[in-house]
Amino acid sequence: MRLTEQQIRSLYGQDVQDRSGAKIGTVGQVWADAAGEPTWVSVQTGVMGHHESMAPLEAARMQDDGRLRMPYDKATVRSAPAVEAGAEEPLGTDQLAQLYRHYQLSGQGAVRTPEQPPQRMTGAPEVVRSEERLRVGTQSEPAGQARLRKRVVTENVQTTVPVEHDEVSVVHEPIGEADRTAARADIGDEQREMELRAEHPVVSKERVPVERVRLTRDEVVEEQPVNAQVRRELVDADVPERARRDR
């Protein structure tokens, strides 16, 4: 299995699965042959383990999610010859022979001689620079309650209303010659009455609906400033002046 440099870096810490998809462990180290091609990985199979089982990359397959699938069952990989965690010594001839026998490999392919045994890949020195980024969102919370409350108040109302009343005037009309025969000429006391009318204001009350009052809610968007502190890392390279190359 040929891998790019980026894929090789991504192997560290990835899950290793057996041929059925069951997890065996995670990649601890990657080992390369004399040509620099990755040929073996060591698999961490325990949380506190000090030894890592070796597994060949020749027939392994890297999946889309980065996990490494081996064409062996879990027991075969976990019972394989192991190396100490963090070991930096090249694999010896005896170790290679044991691995070839364990996995029943033919030994053909990349050169694996005692003078040029597989060595642990370390890659170029690098650090990962991280920084904090501000993620600003909003959170809804109660901001009070709006109520409609109806209450009764009493107030004075002044207005005017037209009223009528009767007024009496005394009118004297002389009787002409033609009317004297029809008019009575009796002498004596006499009394006549006329009914008089007068209006006065009368107040009554009625209940009349005059308007509807309701609450409406509008969402208003406004910009509010947010001040926060974020941290970021700076990387300083300590390189001798003669070896420095500006980019």
Backbone torsions as a table, in degrees:
resi	resn	phi	psi	omega
1	MET	NA	114.3	178.9
2	ARG	-86.0	134.3	-177.2
3	LEU	-125.9	145.6	173.4
4	THR	-78.1	167.0	179.7
5	GLU	-61.6	-37.9	179.0
6	GLN	-66.3	-39.8	178.6
7	GLN	-66.4	-36.8	178.3
8	ILE	-62.4	-44.4	178.7
9	ARG	-62.8	-35.6	-176.8
10	SER	-74.0	-13.0	-179.9
11	LEU	-66.7	-35.3	-174.5
12	TYR	-60.3	125.3	177.9
13	GLY	84.1	-3.4	-179.7
14	GLN	-76.0	153.6	177.2
15	ASP	-69.9	142.5	174.2
16	VAL	-112.4	126.6	-178.6
17	GLN	-112.1	153.7	173.4
18	ASP	-85.7	-174.5	-173.8
19	ARG	-66.8	-18.6	177.8
20	SER	-91.9	-4.1	-179.1
21	GLY	97.4	-2.4	179.0
22	ALA	-75.6	143.1	-178.5
23	LYS	-73.6	130.5	175.6
24	ILE	-93.9	-45.3	-177.9
25	GLY	175.4	-150.9	178.6
26	THR	-129.5	155.6	-179.1
27	VAL	-71.1	124.9	177.4
28	GLY	-96.4	-49.4	-178.0
29	GLN	-141.5	159.5	176.3
30	VAL	-120.3	136.9	-177.6
31	TRP	-119.1	138.1	-177.1
32	ALA	-119.8	156.4	177.3
33	ASP	-84.8	-170.9	-176.6
34	ALA	-65.0	-26.3	179.7
35	ALA	-83.1	-1.5	179.9
36	GLY	86.4	6.7	179.5
37	GLU	-86.9	133.1	178.7
38	PRO	-65.3	127.3	-176.8
39	THR	-122.7	-25.5	-177.8
40	TRP	-139.0	154.7	169.9
41	VAL	-131.4	149.8	171.4
42	SER	-101.3	137.8	-172.4
43	VAL	-111.8	120.6	175.5
44	GLN	-79.4	120.2	-175.5
45	THR	-112.8	2.1	179.4
46	GLY	-145.4	154.8	-178.6
47	VAL	-66.5	-43.3	-176.1
48	MET	-108.8	15.2	-176.3
49	GLY	-69.7	143.8	177.7
50	HIS	-101.6	-4.1	-179.7
51	HIS	-122.3	145.7	-178.8
52	GLU	-123.0	127.5	-179.4
53	SER	-72.7	138.6	179.9
54	MET	-88.0	145.0	179.0
55	ALA	-144.4	140.7	-177.5
56	PRO	-79.5	146.0	176.6
57	LEU	-93.1	-4.1	-172.5
58	GLU	-57.3	-45.7	-177.9
59	ALA	-110.4	8.1	179.6
60	ALA	-73.3	162.5	-178.6
61	ARG	-134.8	127.5	176.6
62	MET	-89.1	125.7	-177.5
63	GLN	-86.9	170.6	-176.7
64	ASP	-61.8	-32.3	-179.1
65	ASP	-84.3	5.6	176.5
66	GLY	94.3	-14.2	-179.6
67	ARG	-72.5	150.7	-175.7
68	LEU	-106.1	125.1	-179.3
69	ARG	-108.8	127.6	179.7
70	MET	-97.6	149.0	178.1
71	PRO	-85.8	31.3	-179.8
72	TYR	-129.5	165.1	174.7
73	ASP	-84.4	168.6	-174.8
74	LYS	-61.7	-41.0	-176.4
75	ALA	-64.2	-37.1	-179.1
76	THR	-63.7	-43.4	-178.3
77	VAL	-70.5	-42.6	-176.7
78	ARG	-69.7	-24.0	179.7
79	SER	-94.5	5.9	-179.0
80	ALA	-73.2	158.4	174.3
81	PRO	-53.2	142.8	-172.4
82	ALA	-121.6	164.4	173.7
83	VAL	-122.5	159.7	176.9
84	GLU	-71.3	143.5	178.9
85	ALA	-60.9	129.5	179.5
86	GLY	82.1	8.1	-179.3
87	ALA	-64.7	139.8	-179.2
88	GLU	-115.0	-6.7	-179.9
89	GLU	-73.1	143.3	175.8
90	PRO	-61.2	155.8	176.7
91	LEU	-68.8	132.4	-179.6
92	GLY	-80.8	169.3	-179.3
93	THR	-62.1	-42.2	179.9
94	ASP	-63.8	-41.0	178.2
95	GLN	-61.3	-44.0	179.3
96	LEU	-61.5	-42.3	-179.8
97	ALA	-62.2	-42.7	178.4
98	GLN	-63.2	-40.3	179.8
99	LEU	-65.9	-42.0	179.8
100	TYR	-63.2	-39.0	179.6
101	ARG	-70.2	-40.2	-177.6
102	HIS	-63.4	-43.9	-178.1
103	TYR	-94.4	2.1	177.7
104	GLN	56.0	49.8	179.0
105	LEU	-93.5	153.3	-177.9
106	SER	-79.1	-23.4	-179.4
107	GLY	87.0	2.0	178.4
108	GLN	-87.4	161.3	179.1
109	GLY	118.8	-126.0	-177.0
110	ALA	-66.7	155.4	-178.6
111	VAL	-72.8	130.3	177.3
112	ARG	-136.2	80.5	179.6
113	THR	-104.5	159.5	178.6
114	PRO	-58.3	-30.8	-179.3
115	GLU	-75.4	-26.4	-178.4
116	GLN	-130.7	66.0	-178.1
117	PRO	-75.6	162.6	176.5
118	PRO	-58.8	139.0	-178.6
119	GLN	-122.5	154.6	-179.8
120	ARG	-69.7	134.1	179.2
121	MET	-85.7	131.6	179.0
122	THR	-113.5	-29.6	-179.2
123	GLY	77.1	173.0	179.4
124	ALA	-70.4	146.1	178.3
125	PRO	-60.7	132.8	178.8
126	GLU	-153.4	155.1	172.4
127	VAL	-128.9	155.5	177.9
128	VAL	-102.7	118.6	179.0
129	ARG	-89.8	129.0	-178.7
130	SER	-119.2	160.3	175.8
131	GLU	-151.4	156.3	176.4
132	GLU	-91.2	139.1	176.7
133	ARG	-120.6	140.5	-175.8
134	LEU	-80.5	124.3	174.8
135	ARG	-113.2	109.2	-174.7
136	VAL	-106.0	126.9	176.7
137	GLY	-133.1	-167.5	178.7
138	THR	-128.9	154.8	176.9
139	GLN	-136.2	127.9	-178.9
140	SER	-83.2	136.7	178.5
141	GLU	-146.4	156.9	179.9
142	PRO	-61.5	138.2	179.8
143	ALA	-123.5	22.3	-179.4
144	GLY	115.9	178.9	-179.7
145	GLN	-128.6	139.0	174.2
146	ALA	-103.5	133.1	-176.5
147	ARG	-127.5	151.7	167.3
148	LEU	-109.4	120.6	-179.9
149	ARG	-125.7	125.5	-179.5
150	LYS	-102.9	129.7	179.2
151	ARG	-136.0	163.6	-174.8
152	VAL	-107.1	128.5	173.4
153	VAL	-123.0	156.5	179.1
154	THR	-113.1	131.7	179.2
155	GLU	-138.7	154.5	179.1
156	ASN	-84.5	136.0	178.1
157	VAL	-120.5	125.7	177.8
158	GLN	-112.8	132.3	178.4
159	THR	-152.3	177.6	178.3
160	THR	-125.7	151.9	177.2
161	VAL	-140.0	134.2	178.7
162	PRO	-73.4	132.0	177.3
163	VAL	-123.7	148.2	-179.6
164	GLU	-112.5	149.0	170.9
165	HIS	-149.9	157.0	-179.4
166	ASP	-88.4	139.1	173.3
167	GLU	-121.5	144.2	-174.1
168	VAL	-109.5	133.1	174.7
169	SER	-122.1	141.8	178.4
170	VAL	-93.9	121.5	-177.6
171	VAL	-115.5	126.7	176.8
172	HIS	-104.4	124.8	177.8
173	GLU	-123.2	121.9	176.6
174	PRO	-67.9	145.7	179.8
175	ILE	-95.1	126.2	-178.9
176	GLY	-80.4	171.7	-178.7
177	GLU	-58.6	-36.0	-174.6
178	ALA	-72.4	-23.8	-175.2
179	ASP	-98.5	-5.6	-173.9
180	ARG	-69.4	-32.4	-178.8
181	THR	-69.2	-28.5	-178.4
182	ALA	-87.1	-22.5	-177.0
183	ALA	-82.2	143.7	177.9
184	ARG	-78.3	142.5	-178.0
185	ALA	-116.5	27.7	179.8
186	ASP	-70.1	143.7	177.3
187	ILE	-110.1	126.0	180.0
188	GLY	165.0	177.1	178.8
189	ASP	-76.0	142.4	179.5
190	GLU	-152.0	147.2	-178.1
191	GLN	-136.7	134.3	176.4
192	ARG	-125.6	146.7	-178.8
193	GLU	-122.8	147.7	174.9
194	MET	-131.4	130.0	179.6
195	GLU	-79.3	128.2	-180.0
196	LEU	-105.3	147.3	-179.6
197	ARG	-122.1	146.8	175.6
198	ALA	-146.3	136.5	177.6
199	GLU	-95.9	148.5	174.1
200	HIS	-134.9	153.4	-177.6
201	PRO	-64.6	137.6	175.2
202	VAL	-123.7	126.1	-177.1
203	VAL	-106.9	128.4	172.1
204	SER	-134.7	162.4	-176.8
205	LYS	-124.8	143.7	174.2
206	GLU	-135.4	150.5	179.3
207	ARG	-95.3	122.1	-175.1
208	VAL	-127.9	124.6	173.5
209	PRO	-69.2	132.8	-175.0
210	VAL	-116.9	-28.9	179.8
211	GLU	-163.6	159.4	172.7
212	ARG	-104.3	135.0	179.4
213	VAL	-121.8	126.2	179.6
214	ARG	-141.5	163.9	177.3
215	LEU	-100.2	136.6	172.6
216	THR	-122.4	150.8	-178.3
217	ARG	-122.2	127.2	176.6
218	ASP	-118.1	137.0	175.9
219	GLU	-88.4	121.8	-178.8
220	VAL	-110.6	126.4	179.7
221	VAL	-99.3	128.6	177.6
222	GLU	-137.5	153.9	-179.5
223	GLU	-90.4	126.2	176.3
224	GLN	-119.0	134.6	179.6
225	PRO	-71.9	141.7	177.6
226	VAL	-123.4	124.7	178.6
227	ASN	-116.4	126.8	178.5
228	ALA	-150.4	163.3	179.4
229	GLN	-109.0	133.8	175.3
230	VAL	-123.0	150.7	-179.9
231	ARG	-107.5	147.9	173.1
232	ARG	-142.8	155.3	-177.0
233	GLU	-97.8	145.9	172.6
234	LEU	-116.2	140.2	-179.3
235	VAL	-111.9	121.5	175.8
236	ASP	-108.5	130.0	179.1
237	ALA	-101.5	124.6	177.8
238	ASP	-97.3	90.9	-176.0
239	VAL	-118.8	134.0	176.6
240	PRO	-55.7	146.6	-174.6
241	GLU	-58.7	-39.5	-177.6
242	ARG	-68.4	-26.4	-178.3
243	ALA	-95.4	-3.7	-175.9
244	ARG	-78.4	136.0	173.7
245	ARG	-129.4	118.0	-177.9
246	ASP	-76.8	141.1	176.4
247	ARG	-123.4	NA	NA
